[in-house]
Amino acid sequence: MMNMLNKENSTVSRAWEATLRKTHAAKKRANSIFGTIALANATATNTTTTTTTNAVEDNDKNCTISEAAYFTEKILPNGEYYKGQWCDNFPEGQGKYYWIDGCMYVGEWHKGKTMGRGRFRWPSGATYEGEFKSGYMDGTGTYVGSNGDTYKGQWVMNLKHGNGIEYYANGDWYEGEWRRGLRYGIGKYQWHNKNHYDGEWKNGVIHGNGCFVWINGDQYDGCWEDGMPKGNGTYQLSDGSFYVGYWSKEENEQNGTYHPSESSSNDVEWDPKIVYNQLADCKISPGEKVPILPSQKRLAISYSSNNAEKSRRPSIDGRGSLVLERPFDKMNLWDENDNDFNSFEMSRQLDCEFYGVNPAESNYKFNPVLPLKVPKPGNRQGETISVGHKNYELMLNLQLGIRHSVGRPAPPTSLDLKASAFDPKKKIWTRFPPEGSKYTPPHQSCEFKWKDYTPVVFRSLRKLFKVDPADYMLSICGNDALRELSSPGKSGSFFYLTDDDIYMIKTMKKAEVKVFLKMLAAYYNHVRSFENSLVIKYYGLHCVKVTGAIQKKVRFVIMGNLLRSEYTIHTRFDLKGSSLGRVTNKPESEINSTTILKDLDLNFIFKLQKAWFHKFCWQINRDCEFLEQVRTMDYSLLVGLHFREISSNGKLIPCEKRDPRNESSSLHSRSTSDQLLLDLERQANMVLGANMPARVERTIRKPECELQLVGEQTGEYYKVILSFGIIDILQDYDITKKLEHAYKSIQYDPTSISAVDPKLYSKRFRDFIFKAFTEDT
């Protein structure tokens, strides 16, 4: 490979163009796995693809003419070293790079990224040789671990994905299909003792239909679940006897018949437990983890001007001069502007989920020995909207409109509303000129129009939720300004908080307003029927239309702030029950009390007292039935935790583990009778989901386990105050979500994505919530 480095520039150019051809081939192959769904006809798609490809090739050729690759050696101040072809400030073509930690890459480069064929070596002695794309092991390649494990097959973004065979150091081997780093699909696994299984796999374990054959001739052929026989199956002994029926580890579910052969010496009452005991000894080799992914490696390369680089040309013998350069920045091996896979965010997510990038011994999620610490306090959320803020006039308009709507004289509000009250056409427009009018006061803002949607309904909702009109106006329209959250939500909406944190205001799209008005009658009847409903409370729906040349419309809804509490909220979780993308992409050092953690960050099981747990389960079922009825999805359970016992150094103090044998004594182990009376009084006034005393049990995740939503229990408990409720209920399963479901189902397990049918979403949501919340026994 290194002999190519001394060839003439024409040879270099040809090699570089060959690299580009391989790059385009890799893109086409990647698009077959992660490609976008085109709605246009096939002819238009082919034409667009051809045009785009030709444009890219033309640009690359222009670069070749203006910036010819040349050979150089670079010793960097931090001790790293590069030797090979160079073009336009980046490695280009063939080259070798040494990192100071002992890692080394030899192979093809394109614009500073490992691209094409190459070989990566780790300090441990592990190696990968094969295809790369944008810094990832991607294509066909062979990984040889430091312990001798060897995988040869297909890769996508550092993950075994496709067909491949892996030989393990203990003598086992597997050949078959892989998906995102795990055995998934049809495959054969043979143990070193010659026992083997041939059949279906899911998430790295035997799951589906398959046949297990023992070296003595016995075999089981049938259904499997989580590595054990479950369902209909037949076990045939080597002497000709067989057992057929329904298999299960639970004796009350086991049902079958034993048919002995004429030569059999076994009893008629042959016990299927024998099979489960035999399988318990057949462990699947986990394989060696990649110590650090190639896509995580950085190049310490200076960023100099094009002119400076052009002046450095190879000498007559083709060798470049030795140069020392000052690193200007750390350059990623992948291009952050490359949108093929949204590489940056996706790589972090996949690497963490499937390869455990952070060592288990240094991550509290994986190591039960490490103590838990309370997240550092975050700054008060939001930026105060004061004079000069871009949305200052919008805030004034909003406050003027709310004051007008709530303060406007109206007949006594009844909770029994006619169907006509929910008509979307029931809306009131009011003009607010700066000089004032018969119905509106003068103001210092620009002229605007104010719209109230179904005002009678929202007036009744505020009465139903026991909201005092004067207090409502004071919170939103008082002397204290609103606060705007620093960044819009995922939907593109902006959020505003009142100064007292009681109310949250969210901007809405026109489509969302239509969905809300369509479901408003069902929402009203639901929250009226179930006073303990966990569904978020809505208090008003309005629109501000700025008149003049801009003609800007801003629609917004006013709702309750679920996590407003007299207690400090230390940790927040947003839980959906899905796994794809449900992890917070922040290092632990940047997580504070205002960070919203997600499903794959969850490291607790919430323990509710028996009576409250049954109320919780009943209400979750009723709320999900309502959300199914109105055909919405993508909602989540927002949970806030206040830890009651924290040491001076910020560590959480576990409470004593409760012994069921001494339950009577532990219930009354309070330090004082005053504390007992205080707790009893709090429970008497307690509302489901608001400031509820409870306990949480710490859980530990397995780094190698894919998409583990609820970790393993540790028996380590903490006293907490819980606040929770269901949010984001206004997303209906429209054509956009159906397309998202179809698109993502091509790449991922359809059950792991958020965009699914409302009925399936509801079932998955409940199944997950009832695992995350349990009865405190």
N, C-alpha and C positions, 0 to 999 in steps of 0.2 A: 504493500500500500504506500509506503514512504517513498518508493522509487519514482512515483508519479510526481513527487514534489520538485524534481530537478528537470522536468521536461520543459520544452519551450512554451511560450505563451499561447501558441495555437493549440497545443495539446491541453493546456489549462482551460482554454475557452471551451473546447469540445467536452471536457469533463464536466465543466460547470453547466453547460447546456443539457448534458445527460442528467445531471442532478435536478434541473428544472422539470424535465420530463417526468422523472420519478415523483417529484413534488405534486404535479398536476394529477398523476395517477393516484397518489395517496389521497388527494382531495376528493376525487370521484369516488374512491372506495369509502372514505369517511362519510360522504353525503349519502351513500346507500344505507348507512346505519343511523346517522343523526340528521339526515337531510330534511329540508322543509317540505311541506305539502303544498303543491301548486294547484290552484283552482282553475287555471287557464287550460286550454286544450293542449294536447301533446305537441302539436306543431309549433304553437307559440312558445312553449317551454323549450323545445329543442333549439329554436331560432335564438332565443334569449341566451341560452347556455353557450351556444357556439359563439355568439357575439362577445359575450363576457370573457370566454376563454381566449379568444383571439386578441382582445384588448389587453389582457394580462400578459400574454406572450409578447405582444408588441412592446409593452412597457419594459419587460425584462430584457428584450433585445436592445432597446435603447440604452438601458443601464450598462449592458455589456460593452457597447460601443464607447460610451462616455467614461466608464469607470472600469478599465480592464483589471482583472484580478492579478495580483503579483504575490510572490513568496516573501515571507518575513518571519523573523523571530522576535518575540516580545517577552521580556522579563519584567514583571510588574512589581511595584514596591512591596506589595503584601506577600511576595514570594511565589505567586502563581505564574504560570508559564504557558505561552502559546507558540506553536510552530506550524506554519502552513500557509495556505493561500488567504489573501486579504483583499477586500474591495470596499471602498466607501465606508471606512471606519469599522467594518465588521469582518469576522471570519467568513470566508466565501469559498466554497469548493472543498478540497481535502485539507484536513488539519488535525492537529493534536493539541489538547488542552489539559494541563495538570492543575488541580486545585490543591490548596495547602493542607486540606484534610486527608489527602491521599487518593481522592477520586480522580479518574482519568477518562477522557473520551477521545477516541481516534475514529475519524470517519468524515462524512460529508456535512457541510454547513450551508446555510442560505440565510443571508442577512443577520448573522449572529445567532441563528438558531440551529440546533441539531436537526438536520433534515435530509432524509435519504437513508443510506445504509451506514452503519457504524458499530463501534464496540465501546461499551461503557464498563469500567471496572471500579469496584468499590474497595476500600482499604481492607475489608474482611476477606477479600479474595473472590467474592461473588462477581459474576460477569453477566452482561446481556449483550448479545450480538444479533443484530437484525435491523429492522427498519425503524426509523424515527420520523415523527412529524411534529413540528413546532415545539421541540423539546421533550415530547412524550415518546415513550415506547409505544409504537403504533404501527401495526402491520404484522408481518411474520417475523418471529424472532425466537431466540433461545436464551433462557435465563438459567444459569447454573449457580446455585446458592453456595455459601461457604461451608454448609454441612453436607453438600453433595446432592441436594434436591435439584432436579433438572426438569424444566418445563420447555417444551418445544411446540409452538403453535401460533395462534393468532392473538393479537393485542389491540386494544383500543384505549387510548389515553391512560397508559400505565396499567391497565387492567386486562387480565386474561379474558378474552371475549371472542367467542367463535369456537372452532375445533382445535383441540390440542391434546397432547399427552404429557403427563408428568410422572417422573420416577422419583420416589422418595428414598431417603437415606436408609430407612429401616427395611427396604426391600419391597414395599408396596408400590403399586402404580395405578394410574387412572388414565383412561383414554375416552374422550367423548367431548360433549359440548360444555362450554363455559359461558357465564354471563356475569359481567361486571365483577370479575375476580373470583367467582364461586362456581362450583359444579352446578349446572342448571340445564336440564334437558335430558337427552339420552346419553348414557355413558356406562362404561364398565370399570369396576374397581376390583383389583386383585390384591389380597393380602399376602404377606411374605410366606404364610403357611399354606398357600394355594387355595384357600377359600376365595370365592369371588361372587360379585353381584353384577348383574347386567340388567339395566332398566332405567327408570326415570329418577331424576334428581331435582331438588328445588332448594335454593339458598344454601347449597353446600351439603345437604343431607339427603338420604334416601327418602323419596316421597313420590307416590304415584304407583304405577304398575311395574313389577320387576320380578326377577328370579334370583334367589340366593342359593348357591351350590356349595356344600361343604366338601372337604377333601375325602370324607368317608363315603360319599355318594348320596347322602341325604340332600334334599333340596326343598325350598319353599317357593311357590309361585303364586303371586297374588298381589293384593293391595298393601301399600306402605304409607305410614304417616310419621314424620319426624324420626326416621331411622328405625322404626319398629313396625311389624305387621299390624295393620289396622284395616279391617274390612274383610271382604270375601277372599279366601285363599285356600290353597291345598299344600299340605306338607307331606312329602313322599319319602319314606325311609328306604335305605339301601336294600332291605330284605323284601321290598314289594308292598309293605303296609303303607297306608296313607290315612291322613286326617283331613277332612274337608269341612268347611263351615265359615262362620264369622269370627274373626280374630280381634282381640283387644287385650290390653294389659289389665283392664278392669274385669275381675272375675264375673261380675254380674252381667257384663255385656258379652262375654265369651259364649259362643254357641256353635257346636259342631259335632261331628260323628267320626269315630275312629273305626277304620276297616282293616283289621289285621290280615296278613297273608297266611297261607297255610303253614309256612315255615317259621312264622313269627313266634317269638317267645314272650312278647310283651303282653301285658294285661289289656283287657278291653278298655279299662279306664286310663288310657294314655293321657298324660298331662301336658297340655300345650306350653306350660310354663318353662318346660325344658328348652324350648326354642328361644324364649326371651332371655333365659340365663346364658345360653350360648352366644347370642348376639351382643350381650353386654360386654363381652370380651373382645368384640371386633371393633376396635376404635379406628376412626377415619383419621389419617394423618393430616394435621392442619397445614403442613408445609411451612417453609421459612418465609418470614416477612421481608419485603424489600427494606433495607435499613434506611435509605433516604432516596427519594425519587429523583430521577434525572431532571424532571421539570422543576425541581426546587433549587437546582444549582444556579448560581449567578456567575456572570463574568465580570471581573474587575477590569473594565476597559475604559480608557479615557474617551471622551467625546470631543474630538477635535474637528476643525473645519474641513470642508472638502478640499480646499486649496492646499492646506497643510498636508493632507494625506496624499494628494496628487504629486507633491514634490518628492515624496519618498518612493523612489522607483528602485527596482532590483538592479544590482550591478551586472556587469557583462556576463559573469558566470551564472547569473540567474538567482543568486542568493541575496537576500535583503540584509541590511545592516542591523546590528543589535541595538535596540532602543530601550530606554527606560522611560516610562510614562507615568504621569500622575493620574490615579483613578479619579474621574469626575463624578461617576455615578455607578451604581450597581445595576447592570443590565440583565433582565430576565432572559432565559433561554427561549422563551416564547414571546410572541409579539402581542402586547396587550391590546393593540388595535385590530388584531385578527379576530373577526367575529364568527369564524367557522363554528366554534362550539361555545361562544362566550367564554373563552378559555380560562380567564383568570378565576372567575367565581366558580365555574364548574370544576376546575381542577382542585381548588381548595376543598370543595364539598366532597368530591369523589375520593381524593387522597385521604381525607380524615375518616370518612365512613368505612372505607374498605381496606385500608392499609395501616391505619393507626399511626399517622405521621408523628404525633406527639407520643413519646415513649410512655408506656403505661405506668412506669414507676414514678413519673413526675406529673401525672394527671389525676386529680381527685375523682374523676368520673370512673376510672378503671382500677384504682388502688384504694381498698378500704382502710389501709393503714394511715393514709394522709388525712389529717383533720380538715373539716370543712370550715371555711371562713365566711363571714358575712361580706357581701360585695361592698366595695367602697361607696360612700354616699355620692350620688350624682348631683349636678347643679339643678337648680329649679328649672323645670321644663318650660321651654318657650322663650321667645323674645317679646318684651313689652312693646305694644304698638303705640308709639308716641308721635308727636308732631314731626313730620319729615319722613316717617315710614311710608313705604309705597302703598300700603293698605290702610293708611290712617283714615282716609275719607270713606272707604268701604266700612270700616268699623263704626264711624259716626252714623252712616246711613243705616247700618244694622241696628244700632242702639235706638235711633229715632223711630225706626219701624217697629221694633219690639215694644217700645213704650206706647206707641200709638195702638198697636193691636191688643195688648193686654189691658191697657187703660180705657179702651173704648167702651162706652156704656153698652150693655148687652142684657137680655132677659136672663132670669135665673137658669143656670145650667142644669140639665137633666142628664142622667146617665143612660136613660132609655132613648136611644136615637133612632130616627126613621132612616130607612134605606137611602132616602134622597140626600141625607147629610153627608154621605160618603161619595156622592157624585163628583168625579174629578173636575167637572165644570163649576163646582161650588168654590169660587175664589173671588177675592176682593182686591181690586187695584186701587191704590191711593197715590196721588201725585204730591211730591214734596218740593215745591219751589223754594229757593233760598229765602225769599221775602215772607214766606208763610202763606197760609190760606185759611179759609173758614174752619177747616178741620185739622190743620197741621201748624205747628209752631215755626217761626223763622229759625234759620240755622245757618252755619258758616260753611257747610259743605256745598257741593255742586247739586244741581237739580237732579232728582232721581224719582223713579216710580217704585212703589212697594207692593208686593203681591202676598196675600195670605191664602194658602191652600186650605180648603175645608176647615175654616176657622172654628166652627161649632164642634167638630170632632176633637180637635186638639185642646179646645177649652175644656171639654169633658174629660180628656185624658189627664190634663193637669189636675182636675178635681179628683179624678180616680186615684192618682198617685199622691194625693194630699199635698199639693204644691200651693203655697200661699202666693197669690198674685203679686203682692207687694214685695215679698222676699225674692220672687222670681225676677221682677224688674230690677231690684236692687243689685242682684248678682250680675246681671248682664249689662244693665244700663246705668250702674252707679258711677261714682267718681273714679273708680279704679279701672284702668284700661284692660282690654283683653290681651292675651299672650298668644303669639303665633308660634307653632312648633317649627323647629328649624328646617325640617325637610318634609315634603309631601309624602303621603302614604304610597303604598304599592299601586293603588288604583289611580294615582294622580291627584287625589283630593288633598286639600289643605285642612289642617285642624287648628282650632283656636280654643283656648281655655279661659274660663272666667278667673278672676283674681282669687276667688275663694275655692277654686278647683271643683265646684259642685257640678258645673255644666260644661259640656264640650260641644263645639260647633264645627260641623263638617261640611265642606262644600260638596256639591253633588252634580253629576252629569244629568242631562235631560232624561236619558234612558233609565237612570236609577230612580228619578222622581216618578216616572211612569210605573215602574215596578212597585214602588212604595204605595202609590195611590191605588194600584190594583189590589194590593193585599191589605190595605188599611182596615177594611171592615173585619176581615178575619183576625187581624192583629188586635183590634179593639175588643172583639168578643173574647179572644183568648186571654188577654191580660185582665179583663174584667172577671172572667170565670175562675182564673187561678191567681190569687193574690200573691202567691209565692213564686210566680213565674221568674225564671232566671234570664229570660229574654230582655235585652236592653230596653230601657224606657225612652220613648220619644215624646217631646213636649211641643214641638212646633216645626212647620215646614214653610219656608218663605223664599222669596226671590227679590233681589235688588236689580233694577234695570237703570243703568246710567244713561240719561238722555244726552242728545248732542251728536257730534260726529262719530263717536266711538260706538255707541249703542251696545254697551257691554252688559251681559246678563250674568248674575251670579246666584245660583240656587244653593240653599243650605238647609240643613236639618239641625235642630237642637236636641241633644240627648244627655242622659245622665252620665257622669263620670263614675264608672264602676269601682275604680280603685281609690276613690276619695275616702279616706279613713282617718280616724283620730290617732291611729297607730302609724308609725313609719313603715312604709312598704319596702322591704329589703330586697325581695326577689320577685320577678314577674314572669309568668309563662303564658304563651299563646298556644293552645293545644287544639289540634284538628283531628288527629288520628291517622294522618298520612305521613309518609316518610321522605318523599322526594323533595329536596331543597329545604327540609324542615330542620335546619341547624343554623345557629347564629355564627356568621363568619367574622368573629372577633376574637383576638387573642384574650386569654384570661385576664391579662393586665389591663385591658381596656373595658372590661365588663364592670358596670356599676349598678346602682340600685334602680336606675331608670331604663336599663337595657331590657328589651323584650326577648326572652329566651323562647325556644321552640321545642317541638316534640322530641327531637333527638338530643336536646340538651337536658331533658328531664332526668333528675337524679333522686326523685322522691316518690313515695306512694303516700297519698293523703288519707289519713285515718280519721273518720268521723264517728262520733258516738252513735250507738245503735239506732235510737229514735230519729236522729237527724240524718243518718245514712239512708234509712228507708224513705224519709221525706225527699231526700236528694234524688234517689233513684226514681221515685215515682214522678217527681217534677221533671227530671231530664226526659223521661219517656213521653210525658205530655207535651213538653216543648218541642221535642223532635217530631212528634206526630203533627203538630201545627206547621213546622217548617217543611215537612214532606208535603202537607196539604197545599201550601202556597208555592211549592216547586222551587224552593231556594236551596242553595248549597254554598260551600266555601266559608261557612260560619265557623266560629271557634269558641272555645271556653277560655276566657281571660281569667287568670288566677294570680292573686297577689298574696305574698307571704310576709308576715311580720314574725321574726324569731324572738321569743320571749326571754331567752337566756343566752347572753353573749358575754364572753370574758373580756377583760380590759384590753387584750391584744387582738380582739376581733374574731376569735375563734368561737364557733358555736358549741354550746355546752349540752351534751346529750342528757336526756332525762333518764331516770331509773327505768330499767326494763320491767314491765309489769308481769308478775308471776300469777297465772290463773289460779293456782292453788291458794294464794294469799290475797285474792282479789278484794275481800272485805276489808282487810287492813290497809291495802294500798289506796283504796278510794278515800280514806280518811287520814292520809299521811300529810296533811297540810301543816304548815308551820304555825298557823294561828287560826282560830275560829273566825276571825274577821275576814280572812281570805276566802274561807268556805262560803260565808254569807255573801261576799262580793261576787263570787262565781255563780252562786245560785240566782242572785238578782240579775246578773248579766244574761244567764240562760233564759230567765223568764221573759226578758225583753228582746231576745235574739231573733233575728230575721234570717231566713235561709239565704246564704251567700254574702252576708254583711257582718264583718267583724266576728267571725265564729271561732271560739277556742277549739283547737284540735291538736292532733299530733301528726307528724310526718315521719315516715321510716325511710332511711337512706337506702338507695339502691346502687348497685355497681354494674356497669356495662362490660360486656366482653368485647375487646377491640376487634376480634376476628369475626364477630357475629354481625351479619348484615341487617341493617334497618331494625335494630332492637329498640322498640318503642318504650317498653317497660323493663328496667334492669332487674337483676337478682336482688332479693331482699337480704339485708345484713343484720337485722335485729337491733339497729342503732336508731333511736327515736329522739325527736326534738319537739318541744312545745312551740306551737305557732298560733297566730291569729290569721284566719283565712278570709279573703274576700274574693268572690268570683261571680261570673255571669257570662251569658252568651252574647257575642258581638258579631258585627258584619253579616247581618241577615238579609241584606238587600241585593244579593247576587243571584239572579235566576239562571236556570240552565238553558241559556240561549244558544244561538248558532255559534257564537264565538267560543263558548265553553265546550260545545260539542266538538268543534274543530281542534281545540286544544287537547281534548281527551284523545281524539283520534291520532293526533300528531305525537303526543308523548307516549301513547301506548305502543308505538312502533319501537321506541327506544327502551322503555322501562316496563316493569310489572304494572299492568293497569290498575291494580289495587293499591299501588303506592303513591299515586298522584292525586292532587286535590280535586281536579276537574272531573267529577264522575256524576252519574245520574243521582238526583236528590234522594231517591229511596236507598240506593246503595251507600250514598254519603252518610245518610242518617244512621244506617245500621253500623257502618264502620266507626262513626263518631261515638255511638253509644258503646260499642264493644270496647273501644279504647278507654273511654272515660270510666267505665265500670271496672277496668283493670287498674287505672291510676287512682281511683277512689275506692276504698274498701272500709268495711266496718271495723272499728277499733274494739277488739275483743279483750 
